Amino acid sequence: MQKSAKLELTWVGKYDDKVIEPRILMEDTEKSYGDPSSENMLIHGDNLIALQALQQDYAGRITCIYIDPPYNTGSAFEYYDDNLEHSIWLSLMKQRLVLLRELLNDEGFLCCHIDDSESHYVKVLLDEIFGRSNYLTTLYVRVRYPDKTLKSDMDFHKEIEQVLVYRKGFGATPNFDYDDVGFEKFIYEVQETGEGKKLEIGGKRVVVFESNEYKIIKKAAGDEYGLKEIWATGTILDGNSSGRFFRDYLIGRYENDGYGVLYKVYGIGDDRYDYRYFTGPKRAGATKGKYYQGVPVDQLESETVQRKKPIGGFYDLAGNFGNCRHEGGVEFRSGKKPEALIEMIIRYFSNKGDWVLDSFLGSGSTIATAHKMGRKWIGVELGNHAYTLCKVRMDNVINGDKTGISTDYNWEGGGGYHFYELAPSLLVRNDKLPIYQINPSYTFEMLCEAICKIEGFRYKPQDVFHGHSSEKRFIHITTEFINAEYIKSLSARLAEGQSFLIYGTKIQSDMVLPDNIEVKKIPKDLLEKCDFESEVQ
């Protein structure tokens, strides 16, 4: 009998993951645009390899990830092969979602746009990767009007798409919208007409007034000194200190105090008063009561009281989808997302100056919107439209694009980005022998940077050091012959407590190494670190 198991989605090839080579990123300065001090990144290349390449510098730094992956619908997008066999699609998504989660900071969110062809499967997959407790909600988005058909022979109309929202971990809190509410609900006043009876209940000082010792007056208009009447029932009994006090200490008190009494409880609440009034049941058989709350202290300095609005679950953006074809000055049929949708997501799940990432960039809607909203961004796109759509659109945005959300954000242009290509694989197979060799297109500097990235060192050439992983751990890379004399000369550069990792192509075999020196061989020891067979498409 199987004693332990976990709830999971399984498919052919689920556990066949390989460690992807973390390629170096090479800036194409001719394609970079705008302010050179910008940190924004537009990356052309396979997003799986790019996400791995970003791990060293960006793990734990991204606040909002929006992805709009191929839906696996059985049809072909103009730019995407969207007809992937189901198991392949799930494997494709799993590898990328694992890397995306690592890039999020602890306060970060992932928003996955999908339709019902795969939404149920990717929901279970996301539950596994992020933890079911970190699922927050599904936003349902109307993307086309009911009378807008995709094909005349369809039996069911594809009108609604979904955005699954996950947080990185407990405590991540979205931004909320607020309603400005006046003092109109603070319309009650309590007048004490008797001295009452002094007690201690639940560790608090309490005065109990009989029904003839107080009056509750409802005024014509509320003001900052008024009280708001709240029923102590339902979720209120667990949701705040007043509700819990009523639940724990006042329910059933009518047996001691009688019906219709008023409790003045000191040391509770967050308003201008150092007490709060509670009423018990009015008659035999009743159990409910009320309490009276003043305007919260942190809102008294304002003329209005703000009320948090929950984030909605349904957004009718059919008109925006229908009219976004020319946003950003580029067209992207069958999948372009309107800036209005992305604005809503970025506004709820990030703040100005935060990092936003989209690894299925499409026409660039995410980075265009993030740029106008003052966020830093990383966009990854595989196809040729990284040049023809994404770059063109971002150049337009920097030049002052007036479409999309530009009017709402008073966008007039500015900023910039750096354009990157993924380097080819560091190691390639020899044409004549079944062995790997250093890619002949690599310069020595590229070799050093690539090995640093693979080994987890930060590439920073200085003296004989090519990088470091800490203040005491360094790496050195060479194509010269490494022998005992070579090791001795390097050791002389180390201070007490420091250590070296040395990579070389030719190494003396019988060396006795000091405890603080480790030597590895290219390509043998690199082949053990990751998969060098992934192709940049």
N, C-alpha and C positions, 0 to 999 in steps of 0.2 A: 504494500500500500504506500502511495506517495504521501509523505508526511508534510512536506512544505512545497509551496509553489507560489508564484506571483501572478497577478492578473496582468496580462499583456497581450498585445497584438503580435502575431507571428506570421512570417512569410518566408518564402524561399530566398536564402541569401541574407537574412537579417543580420547574422553574426559574422559575415565575411568581410567586415571592414578592414581596410588597410590604413596604416599611418601615412597620411598624405605628406609629400615633401613640401616643407614651407618655403616656397620660392621667394626670391628677392624681388622687390618692385623697382623697376627702372623708369625714372621720369622721362617723358618725352617733352622737353621744354618748349618745343615748337607748338605743341598742342595745349600746354598749360596756358591759362588765360587770366587776365585781371591782376589784382593785387598779389605780388609774389610773397607777401608775408602771410597770406591765407593758409590755414591748415586743412582746408577742404580737399578731398581726394576723389577723383573720378578714375576708376580702374577698369581697363579693358582686359577681359580674360575669364576663364572658367571660375565660377564663383566658389566652388569647393576649394580649389587651390588658393584662390585669393583670401578666403576666410581663414585658411590655415596660415597664410603668409601674414595676416594681420594680428595673429594671436599674441606674438611677443610684445608688440607695442601697444595694443589696444584691448587686450583682455581686461575685463572689469571696468571699462571706461565708457561704454555706450549706454545711453539712457533710453532711447526709443528705437526699436527695430520695426519697420514695416516691410513685409514681404508679400508679393503677389505672384506666387509660383504658378507654373503651368497647371491647369486644373485636371489634366488627364481625361479629357472629355471624349476622346475618340475622334475629334476633328483636328485639323491642323491650323495653327495660327500662321499668319504670314511670316512671322519672324521666329516662332518657336516650334519645335517638334513637340506637339502636345498630345501625341498618341503613343505614350509609353505603356508598356506592359505593366500591370498593376504592381507586381513585386519589385520591378525595377524602379518604379516611381516611388514606392515606399522607402526603398534603400537610398535613393537620391535624396529624399526629404530628411530621413533620419540623420545621415551624415552631416548635412548642412545645419539642421536644427541643433545638434549637439554643439557644433562650433559657434553658432549664433548665441546660444545660451552662455557660453564661456566669455563672449565679448561683452555681455550686459554687466552693468554694475549692480550692486545690491538693491538699488532703488529703481532698477530698469524694468521695461516692459517690452514684450514681443507681441505684435499684432499681425496675425496671419490671415490674409484675404483669400477666400476660397469659395467655391460653390458646392452644392450638395452632391456632386459627383464623387468627391473625396472628403468632404468635411467630417463625416463621422469617423473615418479612418484616421485622419490627421489629428482629430481631437483626442483619440485614444493614444496616439503616438506622442502628442504633446504632453498628455497626462503622465506618461512614462518619463519623459525627459525633464519636464519642469516640476513634476509632482502634482497630483490632482488638487491638492489644497491651494496651489498657486494659479489655478484657473479662476479668472475673475468674471468674465461675461462673454456673451456672443452679441456683437452688434449686427443687426439685420439691415441690409441696405437695399432699397429698391433701385435697380440699375436701369430699368427700362419700363415704359408705360405698358399697361395691360394689352393695349391694341398694337404694340410694337412687336411683331413676330420676327423670329430669326429665320425660320424655314416654314414654308406653307404646309408641309406635311407633318409638323410636330404635333404630338398628342398632348404634351404638357408644356406649359409656357414657363420659360426660365426668366423669372421676373426679379427674384430676390437672390442676393449673394450675402455672404457672411464674413465677419471679421472676428476671429477668435483672439481673445485678449488674455495674456498670461503675464504674471509678474515674475521677476527673478527669485524673489524670496519674500518671506513674511515682513510686513512693515512698509513695503513699497506702496505709496499712496498717489493716486491720480490727482490732477488738478480738477477743481469743480467750478461750475458756474453758480452764481448766487443771485437770488432775487432780493431787491431792496424792499423791505417791509417796514412800514411805519410803526407807530406805537398803538395802532388801532385795536390790537388785541389786549393791550394792557389797560383794561377799562374797569378793573375792580379795586375796591378799597375796603379794608377791614377796620372797623371801629370797635375798640374794646370798651365795653360799658361797665364791666365788673373787674374785680381783682384776680379772679381765677384761683386755681389750686396748683401749687408748685410741686412737681415730681421730678424724678430722674428716670428716663426711659432709654434703653439702649446706650447708656453711657452719656446721654445728652441731657442738658437742663431743659425742662418742658413745663409750660404753664397750660393747664387744661381749663377752658372756659365752658361753663354750662350754656345751654341754648339761649338763656335770657341775659347773658353777659357779653354778647358781641352782636355786631351787625355786619353783614357783607353787602356792600352797596355797589350796584352796577352804574357806572357813570356814563354820561352821554358820549364822551370822547376819551380816548386813551391819552396818556402822557408818560413822561419818563419816570414819574413816581408811582405809576399804576402797577397793578398786579394782573397776571394772566392766569386764568383758571384752566387747570389740567386734570383730567380724570386719571386717578391712580389705578390703572387697570391694564391688562394685556402686556405688551412688550415693555411698557413704561416700568413695570415692576422689576425688570431686570436691567433696564437700559440706563438708569442714572441713579445718583445717590438718594434722591428724594423717593423715587419709586421703590428702591430697595429698603429704605427705612420704613415706608408704609407697609411693605410686604412682610418685613421681619418683625416689626414691633407694634404696628397699629391694627393690623387685621385681627379681629377677635377681641379688641380692647373694650368693645361695648359691654362686655360682661362685667368689667370693672368700673367703667366710666359712664355707662348708659349711652343712649342714642342722641344724636344731634349735637355732640360736643365739638369744640374747636381746639386743636392742639397747636400751641406756639412752640416750635422746636428751634432751639438756639444751636449755632455752630454748623449750619448746613446750607448749601446753596452757593451760587456764584454771582449774586446780584448785590445791590447797594446795601441791603439789609443783612444783619448778622443772624437772622432767624427766617424761618419759613412756616407759613400756616398750613395746617392739614385739617380736613373735616372727615369725621367717621360716618358710618351709615346713619341715615335719618330715622329709620323705623325698623321694627322687628322684621327679620327675614332678609333685610338688605345687607350687602357685604361691601359694596363699592364706596370709595371715598374720593376726595379731590385734594389737590394742593394748589397753592397760589404762589406764583413765581414772579419776581421783579425783573426788570430789564437787566441782562447780564452786564457786569462791570466793564468788560472789555469792549462793549458796544455803546456805552453811555456817552462817550465823547463824540459819537456820530449822531446826526439827526435822524438816521434811519437804522434799522436793525436788518442785518443780512441773514437770509435763510439759504442754506446750502441746497442746491438742486441735484438730485441723483442724475447720473449720466444715463441718457435715454437708451432704449434698446432697439429702436427702429428709426431709420432715417430715409426719407423719401428724396432721393437725389437723382431720380430719373431724368429730370430736366438738365441737371448738371452733366450727367453722362451723355445725354443727347447733344449737348452744346460744347463739349470740351475738345472737339476734334482739332481745333486750331490753336488751343492753348500752348503757349510757349513758342509758337511759330513752327511747330512740327506736327505731322500727322502720324498716327499709329493706330491703325484699324484693329478692331476685335481685341480690345483689352486696355485701352488707354484709360487711366483713372483721372477724374477731375481734381483740380487743386482744392476744391471745397471739401472733398472727402478727406484728403490728406491733411488739410489744415485742421479739421476737427480732431483727427487722431493725434497729430503732433501737439496741438494745444492741450489736450487732456493728459498726455503721457510724457511731456517733457517741458523744460523751461528754457528761456533765452540763454544761449551760450552752451547748452547741452549738445552732446553728439547724437546725431540721427543716422541710421544706416539702412540701406536697401540693397540687398544682394541679388534681386531680380528686377533690375532697374527699368526695363522696358523703354519708355520714351523719356524717362527722367522726371516724372511728376513729383516724386518724393523729394529729390534733392532741390528741384526748383522751388517747391513750397517751403522746405526747410530753410533755404537761403533767404527767401523773402521774410521769414519769421525770425531771423537772427539766430538760427541754430548752426552749429558746425555739422558737416555731413561727410559721409563716405558712400559712394555709389559704385556698384559693380555690375558690369554688363558684358556678356559673352559675345554677342553678335556684332556684325559690322555697324549696326546702328548705335553702338557706343560712339562712333564718329559722326554718323549721319543724323542721328536724333539727339542723343544725350548731350554731346558736346555742343551741337548747334543750339539746343535749347538753353543750356547754361550760359553760353556766350550772349544769347538774347537777354536772359535775365540780368546778367551783369551790365548789359548795355541799357537796361531800363524797360524791359518787357512790361506791357500794360494789360496783359490778359490774366485770366485766373483770379487770384486773390490780390492782385497788385493794388487795386483801388482801396480795398479794405485795410491794407497795411501801408498805404501811402508810399508804395514802392517806386523808387526813382533810379534804381541801379546801384552798382558798387560791389565791392568784394572780389573774390577770385577763387581759383582752384588750381591744383596740380594734377596733371594727367599722367597716369602710370600704365605701363605694360608689365605683364608678368614675364619674368625672365624664363628662358627655356630651362629644361631640367639640368641640374648640375652634372649628373652622370648619364651617359648614353651607352648603348651597346656598341661594341666594336663591329665594324662591317664584316671583318674576316674571321674573328674569333668570338666564341660565346662568352665574352667577358665585358665588364663595364670599364669605361674610361672617362676622364674629365671631358666634359663637352668642349670641343675645340673653339667654340664661339666665346668661351669665358675668358676674360682677362684675369690676371692674378688678383686684382682688387675684387672682382666679382666672386672669385673662388673663396677668398677670405670672408667676405660678407655672407656668402651662402653657408659656409661651414659654421660660422658664428650663429646664424639663425637656426640651423639644424640642431646644434648642441645647446642652444638656449643662452648663448653669450650675446651681450650687446656689442655690436660692431663699432669700435672706436680706436682706430690705429694710433698708436703712440709708442715711440721708441721701438722695441722689439715686440711689444704687445699688439695684437690685432683686435682684442676685445676683452671684456670682463663680465663675469656673472655676479661678482661682489667686489668689495674692496680688497679681498685677499686671493681671489681666484681669477687667473688670467688664461688666455689662449694665444698660442703662437702657431702660425701655419707657414710651411715652407715647401719648396720643391727641390731643395738641396738635400744632399745626403746627410742623414742624422746619425752621428756616431757619439761616442763617449765624450770626445772633445767638444762637439757641438752642444751637447747637454751641459757640460761644465760651464761653457761661456754664457749660456742662458741662465743657469742657476745663479751666476754672479749678479744678475740683475734683480733678483728677488730679495725682498726684505724678510725679516723674521716673521714667520707665520703665514707667508704667502706661498701659493702653489701655482703650477703651470700645467695646462693640457696642451700637448704639442701634436699637431697633425702634419704628416709628411708622406711623400710618395716613395721614398727610399730610406729604409731604416736598417741599421746594423742589428743583427739578430741576437747577439749574445751579450747585450748591454745589461749591466746591473744599475737599476734606476734608484735615485733617492726617493724617499717616501713622499716628497712633495712634487714629484714629476710623474706625469702619466703621458705615454706616447701611444698614438693611434695612427693607423695606416690608411691612406687614400688609395683605392676606394673601399677596401674590405670593411673597415669599421663603419663607414658611412652607410653601407648597404644594410647593416643591421638596424639602422635608426628609422628608416622610412622607405616608402615605395617610390621608386624613381621611374616608374613606367607610365604614370599619368600623362596624358597628352594635353597640352594647351591647345584648345580648338580655335 
